[in-house]
Amino acid sequence: MHTPVAPAGATVPGVRHRTTDVNGTTLHHVTAGTSGDPVLLVHGFPESWWVFHRLIPLLAERHRVVAVDLRGFGDSATAGPDFGSAVAAEDLHALIGALDLGPVHLVGQDIAGGTLYRLAGDHPGDVRSLTAIEMGLGGFGLEGFADVTHGGSWHIGVLAAPGIARLLLTGRERELLGEWAFPSMTVVPGAVDDADVAELARTFARDGGWEGAAGLYRSMLTEGDELRARARTPLTVPALAVGGSGGPFTAATLAHVVQGPVRAVELDGVGHHVALEAPERLAAVLLDFLASL
């Protein structure tokens, strides 16, 4: 069932908010644009649909755009202990069917990698093209970012450990995002402002607000063998890799799992949160790629 809803938090002109009941959960998503091939935008961490709010109007000039809050994120229903990339992929498959969208141009970033890879592999009819932005996969080097002894980040282990994020991070959402997460991962001055931090912190401050991120990070640390096995049958979908501060990492990841050449673009002077830091440049790259198909 699709239900138009008033925005629970921040919004932008021309965007319509809806919820849809699928796969035993309720997903919040926003839509924009009325014509053109559909584009499905999938966020990472510490994010929600809001990280695309500057990109959506630029894409909606030529495409129907849907930006979703994954289960456990944003204003979608919270996640349970069995949540991970496999469940998230089935959520998206069900959403694509419920909205009669497919096949979509699938665009995602960061920790959403496992979800997007599973969706494209398990439901190829859902996906017309795959764009990965600053994205990695378990089994292909992403686990290295959890190794604090070699420069990895502490937050991965904290989120993946059951219950620890709730114990340590509850009540500190705004400080975590505003004083650590975004300052440490963005390059463009002022790209993430107080309003952005407030909107994203609002959703993580919900009861159970960290559980979606916890599930995806647990998946990343445990699904490497499975994803490497899947890669023996490469995806045949057209693919674009967009790198920011991660440089060629995203392109190298896609090259392991996609058959044929991967179009690769690296945006100089941009950090990890490309859609917030350089929405016009990202839109130009995306629109050019989609037009070529």
C-alpha positions as CSV (number, residue, x, y, z in Angstrom):
1,M,0.0,0.0,0.0
2,H,1.3,3.4,-1.0
3,T,0.5,6.3,1.3
4,P,1.3,10.0,0.7
5,V,2.7,11.5,3.9
6,A,3.7,14.9,5.2
7,P,7.5,15.2,5.6
8,A,8.5,14.3,9.1
9,G,11.6,16.4,8.8
10,A,13.3,18.5,6.2
11,T,12.2,18.5,2.6
12,V,12.7,20.4,-0.7
13,P,10.3,21.9,-3.2
14,G,8.9,19.5,-5.9
15,V,9.5,16.4,-3.8
16,R,6.7,14.1,-2.8
17,H,6.9,12.0,0.3
18,R,5.3,8.5,0.5
19,T,5.5,5.3,2.4
20,T,5.1,1.9,1.0
21,D,4.5,-1.4,2.8
22,V,6.8,-4.1,1.4
23,N,8.5,-7.3,2.5
24,G,7.3,-7.0,6.1
25,T,8.4,-3.4,6.6
26,T,7.5,0.2,5.7
27,L,9.8,2.2,3.5
28,H,9.8,5.9,3.3
29,H,10.7,7.4,-0.1
30,V,10.5,10.6,-2.0
31,T,9.8,11.1,-5.7
32,A,10.4,13.8,-8.2
33,G,10.1,14.2,-11.9
34,T,7.3,13.0,-14.2
35,S,9.0,11.6,-17.3
36,G,12.1,9.7,-18.4
37,D,13.6,6.5,-17.3
38,P,13.4,5.9,-13.5
39,V,16.4,6.4,-11.3
40,L,16.5,4.8,-7.8
41,L,18.9,6.6,-5.3
42,V,20.2,4.5,-2.4
43,H,22.1,6.2,0.5
44,G,24.9,4.9,2.7
45,F,26.0,5.8,6.2
46,P,25.5,8.1,8.1
47,E,22.8,9.1,5.7
48,S,19.2,9.0,4.5
49,W,17.4,10.1,1.3
50,W,18.4,13.6,2.5
51,V,22.0,13.3,1.2
52,F,20.5,13.5,-2.3
53,H,18.3,16.5,-1.8
54,R,20.5,18.8,-4.0
55,L,20.9,16.1,-6.6
56,I,17.3,15.1,-7.0
57,P,16.0,18.3,-8.7
58,L,18.9,18.2,-11.2
59,L,18.1,14.6,-12.2
60,A,14.4,15.2,-12.2
61,E,14.6,17.5,-15.2
62,R,15.1,14.4,-17.3
63,H,14.2,11.4,-15.2
64,R,11.6,10.1,-12.7
65,V,13.6,10.0,-9.5
66,V,12.9,7.9,-6.3
67,A,15.2,8.3,-3.3
68,V,14.5,5.7,-0.6
69,D,15.3,5.4,3.1
70,L,16.5,1.9,3.6
71,R,15.0,-0.2,6.4
72,G,16.3,1.2,9.7
73,F,17.3,4.5,8.3
74,G,15.6,7.9,7.9
75,D,11.8,7.7,8.3
76,S,11.5,4.1,7.2
77,A,10.5,1.5,9.8
78,T,13.3,0.5,12.2
79,A,15.3,-2.7,11.6
80,G,15.4,-5.9,13.6
81,P,18.4,-8.1,14.5
82,D,18.1,-10.1,11.3
83,F,18.5,-7.1,9.0
84,G,21.4,-7.0,6.6
85,S,22.2,-6.5,2.9
86,A,20.2,-9.5,1.8
87,V,17.1,-8.2,3.5
88,A,17.7,-4.7,2.2
89,A,18.0,-6.0,-1.4
90,E,14.7,-7.8,-1.1
91,D,13.1,-4.7,0.3
92,L,14.2,-2.7,-2.8
93,H,13.1,-5.5,-5.1
94,A,9.7,-5.4,-3.5
95,L,9.6,-1.6,-3.7
96,I,10.5,-1.5,-7.4
97,G,7.6,-4.0,-8.0
98,A,5.2,-2.1,-5.8
99,L,5.9,1.2,-7.6
100,D,6.0,-0.5,-11.0
101,L,9.4,1.2,-11.6
102,G,11.6,-1.5,-13.1
103,P,14.0,-1.6,-14.7
104,V,15.6,1.3,-12.8
105,H,18.9,3.0,-13.2
106,L,20.3,2.0,-9.7
107,V,22.5,4.6,-8.0
108,G,24.0,4.0,-4.6
109,Q,26.9,4.7,-2.4
110,D,29.0,3.7,0.5
111,I,27.8,0.8,2.7
112,A,24.8,0.2,0.4
113,G,27.2,-1.7,-1.9
114,G,26.3,-5.2,-0.8
115,T,22.6,-4.4,-1.1
116,L,22.9,-3.0,-4.6
117,Y,25.1,-5.9,-5.7
118,R,22.6,-8.5,-4.4
119,L,19.7,-6.7,-6.0
120,A,21.4,-6.5,-9.4
121,G,22.5,-10.2,-9.2
122,D,19.3,-11.7,-7.8
123,H,16.8,-9.6,-9.8
124,P,18.5,-8.5,-13.1
125,G,15.2,-7.5,-14.5
126,D,15.0,-4.7,-11.9
127,V,18.2,-3.0,-12.9
128,R,19.0,-1.3,-16.2
129,S,22.3,0.2,-15.1
130,L,24.4,0.4,-11.9
131,T,26.1,3.5,-10.6
132,A,28.4,3.1,-7.6
133,I,29.5,6.3,-5.8
134,E,32.4,5.9,-3.2
135,M,31.3,2.3,-2.7
136,G,33.0,-0.9,-1.8
137,L,32.1,-4.6,-1.2
138,G,32.8,-7.1,1.5
139,G,35.3,-9.6,0.1
140,F,36.9,-7.0,-2.2
141,G,38.8,-4.9,0.3
142,L,36.1,-3.0,2.1
143,E,36.8,-5.0,5.3
144,G,40.1,-3.2,5.5
145,F,38.4,-0.1,6.6
146,A,37.5,-1.8,9.9
147,D,41.1,-2.5,10.7
148,V,42.1,0.3,13.1
149,T,45.6,-1.0,13.3
150,H,46.1,0.0,9.6
151,G,44.2,3.2,9.5
152,G,40.7,1.9,9.5
153,S,37.8,3.5,11.3
154,W,36.6,2.7,14.8
155,H,32.9,3.2,13.9
156,I,32.6,0.0,11.9
157,G,33.3,-2.3,14.9
158,V,31.1,-0.2,17.2
159,L,28.2,-0.4,14.8
160,A,28.6,-4.1,14.0
161,A,28.8,-5.2,17.7
162,P,25.2,-5.9,18.8
163,G,23.8,-3.3,21.1
164,I,27.0,-1.2,21.4
165,A,25.9,1.7,19.2
166,R,22.8,2.1,21.3
167,L,24.8,2.1,24.5
168,L,27.5,4.5,23.3
169,L,25.9,6.7,20.7
170,T,22.4,7.4,21.9
171,G,22.0,11.0,22.8
172,R,25.2,12.0,20.9
173,E,23.8,11.8,17.4
174,R,24.3,15.4,16.5
175,E,27.8,15.6,18.0
176,L,28.9,12.4,16.2
177,L,27.7,13.5,12.8
178,G,28.6,17.2,13.1
179,E,31.9,17.0,14.9
180,W,33.3,13.7,13.6
181,A,31.6,11.9,10.7
182,F,31.1,14.7,8.2
183,P,34.1,16.8,9.1
184,S,36.4,13.8,8.7
185,M,34.9,12.7,5.3
186,T,34.1,15.9,3.4
187,V,36.5,18.2,1.6
188,V,34.3,21.0,0.1
189,P,34.0,23.7,2.8
190,G,30.4,24.3,3.8
191,A,29.0,21.4,1.8
192,V,27.4,19.9,4.9
193,D,25.8,22.6,7.0
194,D,24.0,22.6,10.4
195,A,20.6,21.9,8.7
196,D,22.0,18.8,7.1
197,V,23.5,17.5,10.3
198,A,20.2,18.3,12.2
199,E,18.1,16.4,9.7
200,L,20.3,13.3,9.6
201,A,20.8,13.3,13.4
202,R,17.0,13.5,13.9
203,T,16.6,10.1,12.2
204,F,19.4,8.4,14.0
205,A,18.0,9.7,17.3
206,R,14.9,7.6,16.9
207,D,14.4,4.6,19.2
208,G,16.4,1.9,17.4
209,G,17.8,4.5,15.0
210,W,21.3,2.8,14.7
211,E,20.0,-0.7,13.9
212,G,19.9,-0.2,10.1
213,A,23.5,0.8,10.0
214,A,24.5,-2.0,12.4
215,G,22.9,-4.6,10.1
216,L,24.7,-3.3,7.0
217,Y,28.1,-3.2,8.7
218,R,27.6,-6.7,10.2
219,S,26.9,-7.9,6.6
220,M,29.9,-6.2,5.3
221,L,32.2,-8.0,7.8
222,T,30.7,-11.4,7.2
223,E,29.6,-11.7,3.5
224,G,32.9,-11.5,1.8
225,D,33.1,-15.2,0.9
226,E,29.6,-15.2,-0.4
227,L,30.2,-12.1,-2.6
228,R,33.4,-13.5,-4.0
229,A,31.5,-16.7,-5.0
230,R,28.8,-14.6,-6.6
231,A,31.5,-12.8,-8.6
232,R,32.3,-16.0,-10.5
233,T,29.2,-15.1,-12.5
234,P,29.7,-11.4,-13.3
235,L,27.0,-8.8,-13.6
236,T,26.3,-7.9,-17.2
237,V,24.6,-4.5,-16.4
238,P,26.2,-1.3,-17.7
239,A,28.1,0.2,-14.8
240,L,29.5,3.6,-13.8
241,A,32.0,4.1,-10.9
242,V,32.3,7.6,-9.3
243,G,35.1,8.3,-7.0
244,G,35.7,11.2,-4.6
245,S,38.3,11.0,-1.8
246,G,38.4,7.2,-2.4
247,G,39.9,7.7,-5.8
248,P,39.9,4.5,-7.9
249,F,38.7,2.2,-5.1
250,T,35.1,2.1,-6.4
251,A,36.1,1.4,-10.0
252,A,38.4,-1.3,-8.9
253,T,35.6,-2.9,-6.8
254,L,33.2,-2.9,-9.7
255,A,35.8,-4.4,-12.1
256,H,35.7,-7.5,-9.9
257,V,32.0,-8.1,-10.2
258,V,30.9,-6.5,-13.6
259,Q,31.5,-8.1,-17.0
260,G,32.9,-5.7,-19.5
261,P,34.3,-2.2,-19.1
262,V,33.3,0.0,-16.2
263,R,33.0,3.7,-17.0
264,A,35.0,5.4,-14.2
265,V,35.1,9.0,-13.2
266,E,37.0,10.6,-10.3
267,L,36.0,14.0,-9.1
268,D,39.0,16.0,-7.9
269,G,38.6,18.1,-4.8
270,V,35.6,16.2,-3.5
271,G,35.4,14.0,-0.4
272,H,33.4,11.0,0.4
273,H,29.9,12.6,0.4
274,V,29.8,13.4,-3.3
275,A,26.1,14.1,-3.6
276,L,26.3,16.8,-0.9
277,E,29.7,18.2,-1.9
278,A,29.4,18.4,-5.7
279,P,25.8,17.8,-6.8
280,E,26.1,19.6,-10.1
281,R,29.2,17.7,-11.1
282,L,27.7,14.4,-10.1
283,A,24.5,15.2,-11.9
284,A,26.4,16.0,-15.1
285,V,28.3,12.7,-14.9
286,L,25.2,10.7,-14.2
287,L,23.1,12.3,-16.9
288,D,25.8,11.8,-19.5
289,F,26.1,8.1,-18.5
290,L,22.3,7.5,-18.6
291,A,21.9,9.3,-21.9
292,S,24.6,7.1,-23.4
293,L,22.5,4.0,-22.6
